[in-house]
């Protein structure tokens, strides 16, 4: 079983992340670097909508939020009960991950109202632009 200190660090970290999200001070590192939404993009807004009891809006932001809630609860049950993950559980998690990626690409290409893509204001684009300028390509 994980130590109480490790569990406390996880809980405090999640609390800080939720607080920063509610205050609008958190930026997704994936989006900040690459300029495109991550596969869990909208999950924070979905949870905030859920806290406001606006379930339809939570589904609008990310349809997988109930799955993530269940996985989160199961994670803590497994953590506290020291349950080992077997091959069947890994298979189920792989299927959930694949379904989330399919949903992600569907949202990325067909639901542009949810996602906003802007490469020019993100870190990776700026770094590549610097390298192009230094190499004389532009």
Secondary structure, DSSP 8 states (H G I E B T S, - for coil): ---HHHHHHHHHHHHHHHHHHHTT----HHHHHHSS--TTTTHHHHHHHHHTT-HHHHHHH-TTHHHHHHHHHHHHHHHHHT----HHHHHHHHHHHHHHHHHHHHHHHH-TTT----GGGSHHHHHHHHHHHHHT--
